[in-house]
Amino acid sequence: MTSPDQPSDQPKEILLVEDSPSHQDLMLEALAETCVSHKVHIVNNGEEALEFLRQQNNYAAAPRPHLILLDLNMPRMDGRELLAIVKADLDLKLIPIVVFTTSKAATDVIKSYGLHANCYISKPSDIDKLFEFVKVIVNFWLNIVTLPPT
């Protein structure tokens, strides 16, 4: 479903916050197999993500993402710090954030939900399951859910 402000034929904007080039490549491959028209923007850490979201520096023309896929363990500013900042920002807090990380630690799950992550998914090590999870995430958040207007 789309909002009246977002025509259905417009690609959805996805911000992938991931520092690992191999994980970035896998995610791009998995996202390419989804049935949702989308554009993926990749940043390597929380600082870059914040610049993207606030349209600062190299990201002055960055679009507002419809969905953020967030890794937790990154250099400079990690996903936990970014999550706290985004969800406390009145202009950004409505953007859905899916924590998609290798961590299965209960402390990370609890902290992420406490910081208002929209959901927490541990990346499976099996590539077929990873692709399946990405398809389900994208379909749910960009096809089924009614998102706030951008």
Secondary structure as UniProt FT lines:
FT   TURN            4..5
FT   TURN            8..9
FT   STRAND          12..17
FT   HELIX           21..32
FT   STRAND          38..43
FT   HELIX           46..53
FT   TURN            54..55
FT   HELIX           57..59
FT   TURN            60..61
FT   STRAND          67..70
FT   HELIX           79..88
FT   TURN            90..94
FT   STRAND          97..101
FT   HELIX           106..114
FT   TURN            115..116
FT   STRAND          119..122
FT   HELIX           127..139
FT   HELIX           140..144
//
